Amino acid sequence: LEWAHRSDVPPLERLRYLCIVSSNLDEFFEIRAAPHLEASRDGARKPGYSESSFKRLSSAAHALVERQYAIFNNEVMPALARHGIRIVPHGERDRAQRRWVKQYFDREVRPLLVPVSLDPSHPFPLVANKSLNFVVRLSGVDAFGRDNEIAIVKVPRALHRMILMPAKVSGKERIWVSLSSVIRAHLHELFNSRGVTQFSQFRVTRNSDLAIDEEEVKNLRTALRLGLQHRHFRDAVRLEVSSGCSDYLSDFLLAEFKLPGESLYRVHGPVNMVRLSEMIAQARAPRLLFPLHHPAWPLAFKGAEQSVFGRIRQGDALVHQPFESFDAVLSFLREAVEDPAVLAIKQTIYRTGA
């Protein structure tokens, strides 16, 4: 967050840092928050977990999120706008842009949206972990005369969250529209016979910690696979809504997910800032990024014509990545493959890239 705040950091990198903050915070809530929340609900005191620990956690997280979105709205986006990179909300789009957004909605988005009006035969649908959704309050009655006023619209993950407008409607700027903004602008079209009186995008984070006792599980592989599948629908630990979400809708969602008020986060912007990283790749503005880094050949192997094995016989060799090239490791592996004295190659691979 501090790096996102720094004005000497290139604007797109500042946006990237804000995305990293969101990603890290997501993981924190998925893995670390549940024991504090459970202790707060049960009134139980476990070592390190209590109602007061949950309140301290919530207070710190709310302060962090508030500062994150303040940096996003007041610093990073204005800095990007000075370079012709903008996210344009519905109210600021001109006629041509609105026409293009309408065509995009009809062609790419609307066929995948299935609104569900809640009633005794249609209970609250399963909402996946960290997925984008809309909650809608309706007026009037449906085709069957029912006055069920709450509907849920789930947004498929397959849809891009940030949509780059073509040059014919954006001019010389690089202009994006958010998927949530596209849906908001045409939400009423999903409920032709009803009036939309209130709505909000929302996102729920669920407890995703995997706790599997290897001694009690006969097939660990099956247990892990089922655990990974089920964690998308485990107990909720955080609820994010738009800043303008009404108390009626936020209270409804809190009750549905069995969450206390401290677990509600009203955000002044997209509820999932991680997906803004799509803009960084599409911006095509290298001057707004850090200069490309070209790793050097490792000093430990410089100036030596000998093999990697030959160098290691002289003593340990340190390769410092990413500042030094990973090619030294590849050379080591290639040499090992060809060496008749090597019986097996065993290694741990961690984020080595392509």
C-alpha positions in Angstrom: 0.0 0.0 0.0 2.9 2.4 0.7 4.3 1.7 -2.7 0.9 2.5 -4.3 1.0 5.8 -2.4 4.4 6.9 -3.7 4.2 9.5 -6.4 7.7 8.5 -7.8 6.4 5.1 -8.8 5.0 4.8 -12.4 1.2 5.0 -12.4 0.5 1.6 -13.8 2.8 0.1 -11.2 0.9 1.9 -8.5 -2.3 0.3 -9.8 -0.5 -3.1 -9.7 0.4 -2.5 -6.1 -3.2 -1.8 -5.2 -4.2 -5.0 -7.0 -1.6 -6.9 -4.9 -3.0 -5.4 -1.7 -6.5 -6.7 -2.6 -5.1 -10.2 -3.5 -3.2 -10.4 -0.3 -6.2 -9.2 1.7 -8.4 -11.8 0.0 -6.0 -14.6 1.1 -5.8 -13.2 4.6 -9.6 -13.3 5.0 -9.8 -16.8 3.4 -7.2 -18.4 5.7 -6.8 -16.2 8.8 -10.1 -14.5 9.7 -12.4 -17.5 10.3 -11.1 -18.5 13.8 -11.5 -14.9 15.1 -15.0 -14.6 13.6 -16.0 -18.0 15.1 -14.6 -17.0 18.6 -16.6 -13.8 18.4 -19.8 -15.6 17.6 -19.4 -18.3 20.2 -18.1 -16.0 22.9 -15.4 -18.6 23.4 -11.9 -17.7 24.3 -9.2 -19.7 22.5 -5.5 -18.8 22.7 -5.2 -15.7 20.4 -8.9 -15.8 19.3 -11.7 -13.8 21.0 -14.4 -11.2 20.3 -11.8 -8.5 21.0 -9.3 -10.0 18.5 -12.1 -10.1 15.8 -12.9 -6.4 16.5 -9.2 -5.4 16.3 -8.9 -7.4 13.0 -12.0 -5.7 11.5 -10.9 -2.2 12.6 -7.5 -2.6 11.0 -8.9 -4.1 7.8 -11.5 -1.4 7.4 -8.9 1.3 7.9 -6.6 -0.4 5.3 -9.4 -0.8 2.7 -10.6 2.8 3.2 -7.0 4.1 2.6 -6.6 1.7 -0.4 -9.7 3.1 -2.2 -8.8 6.7 -1.3 -5.4 6.2 -3.0 -7.1 4.5 -6.0 -9.7 7.3 -6.4 -7.7 10.4 -5.4 -4.2 9.6 -6.5 -3.8 6.6 -9.0 -6.7 7.1 -11.3 -6.1 10.9 -11.7 -2.4 10.2 -12.4 -3.5 7.7 -15.1 -6.0 10.1 -16.5 -3.3 12.6 -17.2 -1.8 10.0 -19.5 -5.1 9.3 -21.3 -6.0 6.1 -19.4 -9.4 6.2 -17.8 -12.3 4.1 -16.5 -15.5 5.8 -17.6 -18.6 5.3 -15.6 -22.1 5.3 -17.2 -22.8 8.9 -16.3 -19.7 10.2 -18.2 -20.1 8.2 -21.4 -21.1 10.1 -24.5 -23.8 8.9 -26.9 -21.5 6.8 -29.1 -19.9 5.1 -26.0 -23.3 4.3 -24.5 -24.4 2.8 -27.8 -21.3 0.6 -28.0 -21.8 -0.5 -24.3 -25.4 -1.4 -25.1 -24.3 -3.5 -28.1 -21.6 -5.2 -25.9 -24.1 -5.9 -23.2 -26.6 -7.5 -25.6 -24.0 -9.5 -27.4 -21.6 -10.7 -24.7 -23.2 -10.2 -21.3 -27.0 -10.6 -21.3 -27.1 -14.1 -22.7 -25.0 -15.3 -19.7 -27.0 -13.6 -16.9 -29.8 -15.5 -15.2 -31.7 -13.4 -12.5 -33.2 -15.4 -9.7 -36.1 -13.9 -7.8 -36.2 -15.2 -4.3 -39.4 -17.0 -3.0 -40.2 -20.2 -1.1 -39.5 -22.3 -4.2 -36.4 -20.3 -5.2 -34.2 -19.8 -2.1 -31.0 -17.8 -2.0 -28.7 -19.3 -4.6 -25.2 -20.7 -3.8 -22.8 -17.8 -4.3 -19.2 -18.9 -5.0 -16.2 -17.5 -3.1 -15.1 -14.1 -4.4 -17.5 -14.1 -7.3 -19.2 -10.9 -8.6 -23.0 -10.8 -8.0 -25.8 -8.2 -7.9 -28.6 -8.0 -5.3 -31.7 -6.2 -6.6 -34.8 -4.9 -4.9 -37.9 -4.9 -7.2 -41.3 -3.2 -7.2 -44.5 -4.5 -8.5 -45.4 -8.2 -9.0 -44.1 -10.9 -11.3 -46.0 -12.8 -14.0 -47.5 -15.0 -11.4 -48.7 -12.2 -9.2 -46.0 -12.7 -6.5 -44.5 -9.6 -4.8 -41.1 -11.3 -4.2 -39.0 -8.2 -4.1 -35.4 -9.5 -3.9 -33.5 -11.0 -6.8 -29.9 -12.2 -7.2 -27.9 -12.0 -10.5 -24.7 -14.0 -10.6 -22.0 -12.9 -13.0 -20.0 -15.7 -14.6 -16.2 -15.6 -14.1 -15.8 -16.1 -17.9 -16.7 -12.5 -18.6 -13.8 -10.0 -18.6 -14.2 -7.5 -15.6 -12.5 -4.6 -17.5 -13.5 -4.0 -21.1 -11.3 -1.8 -23.4 -13.4 0.4 -25.7 -12.4 0.5 -29.4 -10.6 3.6 -30.7 -13.7 4.5 -32.8 -15.5 5.5 -29.6 -12.6 6.3 -27.2 -10.6 8.6 -29.5 -7.0 9.1 -28.6 -7.4 7.9 -25.1 -7.4 4.3 -23.7 -10.8 4.0 -22.1 -12.2 1.1 -20.1 -15.6 0.3 -18.7 -16.1 -2.1 -15.9 -18.3 -5.1 -16.3 -20.2 -4.1 -13.2 -20.9 -0.7 -14.7 -22.1 -2.3 -17.9 -24.5 -4.5 -16.0 -25.7 -1.7 -13.7 -26.6 0.5 -16.7 -28.8 -2.2 -18.2 -30.0 -4.0 -15.0 -33.6 -3.0 -15.6 -33.6 -4.9 -18.9 -33.4 -8.2 -16.9 -36.7 -7.4 -15.2 -38.9 -6.1 -17.9 -42.2 -6.4 -16.0 -40.8 -5.1 -12.7 -39.2 -1.8 -11.5 -35.7 -1.8 -10.0 -35.7 0.4 -6.9 -32.4 -0.6 -5.3 -29.4 -2.6 -6.3 -25.8 -3.2 -5.4 -22.9 -5.3 -6.6 -21.6 -7.6 -3.9 -18.8 -10.2 -3.3 -18.5 -12.6 -0.4 -15.3 -14.1 0.8 -15.5 -17.6 2.3 -13.3 -19.5 4.7 -11.0 -21.5 2.4 -8.5 -23.0 4.9 -8.0 -26.7 4.2 -7.8 -28.7 7.4 -7.4 -32.4 6.6 -6.1 -35.0 9.1 -3.9 -37.3 7.0 -4.2 -40.1 9.6 -8.0 -40.1 9.4 -8.3 -39.9 5.6 -7.8 -43.1 3.7 -7.4 -41.4 0.3 -5.7 -38.1 0.8 -5.9 -37.2 -2.9 -9.7 -37.6 -2.9 -10.0 -35.7 0.3 -8.0 -32.8 -1.0 -10.0 -32.7 -4.3 -13.3 -32.6 -2.4 -11.9 -30.0 0.0 -10.8 -27.7 -2.8 -14.3 -28.0 -4.5 -16.3 -27.4 -1.3 -14.3 -24.4 -0.1 -15.9 -22.3 -2.7 -19.1 -22.5 -0.7 -18.0 -22.7 2.9 -18.9 -20.2 5.7 -18.7 -16.5 4.7 -16.1 -14.3 6.5 -16.4 -11.0 4.7 -19.1 -9.2 2.6 -18.1 -6.4 0.2 -20.8 -4.1 -1.3 -20.9 -0.8 -3.2 -20.6 2.3 -1.1 -24.2 3.3 -2.2 -25.8 0.0 -1.2 -28.9 0.6 0.9 -29.1 -0.5 4.5 -32.0 -2.7 3.6 -30.0 -4.7 1.0 -26.8 -4.8 3.1 -28.8 -6.0 6.2 -30.5 -8.6 4.0 -27.1 -10.0 2.8 -25.5 -9.9 6.2 -28.5 -12.0 7.6 -28.3 -14.4 4.6 -24.5 -15.0 5.1 -24.8 -15.0 8.9 -22.3 -12.2 9.3 -22.0 -9.4 11.9 -21.9 -5.8 10.9 -18.1 -5.6 11.3 -17.8 -8.0 8.3 -19.5 -5.6 5.9 -17.1 -3.5 3.7 -18.6 -0.7 1.7 -16.1 0.1 -1.1 -15.9 3.3 -3.2 -15.1 1.5 -6.5 -14.9 -2.0 -7.9 -15.6 -4.7 -5.2 -12.7 -6.8 -6.7 -9.8 -4.5 -7.4 -7.6 -7.6 -8.3 -9.3 -7.7 -11.7 -8.0 -4.2 -12.6 -4.8 -5.9 -13.4 -6.4 -6.7 -16.8 -5.9 -3.0 -17.6 -2.2 -3.1 -16.9 -1.6 -5.6 -19.7 -3.9 -3.9 -22.1 -2.7 -0.3 -21.6 0.4 -0.8 -23.9 2.1 2.1 -22.1 5.7 1.0 -21.1 6.6 4.5 -20.1 4.0 4.1 -17.2 5.7 0.9 -16.0 9.0 0.2 -14.3 11.8 -0.3 -16.9 12.2 -3.9 -18.0 14.8 -5.8 -15.9 17.3 -8.0 -17.7 18.8 -10.5 -15.3 22.6 -10.8 -15.4 24.5 -14.0 -15.8 25.3 -15.2 -12.3 28.6 -13.9 -11.0 29.4 -17.2 -9.4 29.7 -18.7 -12.9 31.1 -15.8 -14.8 34.4 -16.1 -16.8 34.5 -19.9 -16.3 34.4 -22.2 -19.3 34.1 -25.2 -16.9 30.9 -27.0 -16.3 28.5 -26.3 -13.6 29.5 -29.5 -11.8 33.1 -28.4 -12.2 32.4 -25.0 -10.5 30.5 -26.7 -7.7 33.5 -28.9 -7.0 35.4 -25.8 -6.1 32.8 -24.7 -3.5 29.2 -23.6 -3.1 27.8 -21.2 -5.7 25.0 -18.7 -4.9 22.6 -17.7 -7.7 20.4 -14.7 -6.6 17.1 -14.5 -8.5 15.4 -12.7 -10.0 18.4 -10.3 -10.2 20.6 -13.1 -11.7 19.4 -15.3 -14.6 17.5 -18.5 -14.1 19.4 -19.8 -17.1 22.2 -21.0 -14.8 19.7 -23.4 -13.2 18.7 -24.6 -16.7 22.3 -25.2 -17.6 22.7 -27.2 -14.4 19.7 -29.4 -15.4 20.9 -29.9 -19.0 24.3 -30.9 -17.8 22.8 -33.3 -15.2 20.6 -34.9 -17.9 23.7 -35.6 -20.1 26.0 -36.8 -17.2 26.1 -40.6 -17.0 27.0 -40.4 -13.3 23.6 -38.7 -12.5 21.1 -41.3 -11.3 18.1 -39.1 -10.6 17.1 -35.5 -10.6 14.8 -34.2 -7.8 13.8 -30.6 -7.3 11.2 -28.3 -5.9 9.8 -25.9 -8.5 8.2 -22.7 -7.1 7.0 -20.0 -9.4 9.7 -20.4 -12.0 7.6 -19.0 -14.8 7.4 -20.5 -18.3 
